[in-house]
Amino acid sequence: MTATHAAAPHRAVRQPTVLRTLLARRSAALALAVVAALVLLALAAPLVAWLTGNSPTAFHGDAVDPALGGLPRGAAGGISTRHWLGVEPVNGRDVLARVLYGARVSLLIAVLATALSVVLGTALGLVAGFFGGWADTVIGRTMDLLLSFPSLIFMIALISAAPGTDRRLLLVVVLGFFGWPYVGRIVRGQAMVLARGEFVAAARVLGASRRALLLREVLPNLTGPVLVVATMSIPGCIATEAGLSFLGVGVQAPTPSWGQMIATAVPWYAADPVYFLVPGVFLFVTVLAFNVLGDAVRDTLDPRSQRR
């Protein structure tokens, strides 16, 4: 019996224990509920738009007052039974529809960019940590080089250099490319420790190939660290996408984006604070919920981190 088969029952018993421990934390349970609610709202954006009769790109000229410079009619940014979170100044686009469709854009970009960085970082970090030698030197120096870049400046330059490309796809590629070294360094360090473990040595004595050692012995034991870094990478990607859209190099109109909405709301924050607050609150709550959830996942999988 190999070490993998011997460890499998232990992992099967541990999984529900980890889930129960995670949900036993009030902050983690609340953060998970917030994340689940945001995902459901994002998925239900077309349904909400249909129920309210408001498209995220439709103009509602009757909802704004030209005599007041395009400010929404009514109190609190034009909140009414038709526009539950008000409308945008000047053009009258429904804020609820745009903020929910913006959630779809932000979450999709963040999840895909995180998945790309996790796949690249895990693969390259695993090779560097397990094989060592020239592979570790080349991959390690590449990670050091990318981590030394002022990533935000390079992101702006790369995105601006491809004006005709789909910005959402470009953001996924750029965020994933600059994100994989963080994953790679963690995986590399863990793989170096696991490669010298007794269960790997035992499997090697039993005749396991390098491929089997990588895929059956080392990689399954990296699930915890990879899950933690993935959970904590998502809020960073959401915030970065919002920042790039705020600067005008991210998601372009008419596609909604929280950062883009905040940028257009800045000139109106004094006259129409609701329009400024709604996307800001959604962005703040989303990033906070993912950060709290990531911290809880880390503490659950590595209790020693709570004592550091």
Secondary structure as UniProt FT lines:
FT   HELIX           3..24
FT   HELIX           26..43
FT   HELIX           45..52
FT   TURN            56..57
FT   HELIX           61..63
FT   STRAND          64..65
FT   HELIX           66..68
FT   STRAND          71..72
FT   TURN            76..78
FT   TURN            84..85
FT   TURN            89..91
FT   HELIX           95..131
FT   HELIX           133..148
FT   HELIX           151..160
FT   TURN            163..164
FT   HELIX           167..195
FT   HELIX           198..205
FT   TURN            206..207
FT   HELIX           210..212
FT   HELIX           213..218
FT   HELIX           219..222
FT   HELIX           223..246
FT   TURN            247..248
FT   TURN            253..254
FT   HELIX           258..265
FT   HELIX           266..268
FT   TURN            269..271
FT   HELIX           273..301
FT   HELIX           303..307
//
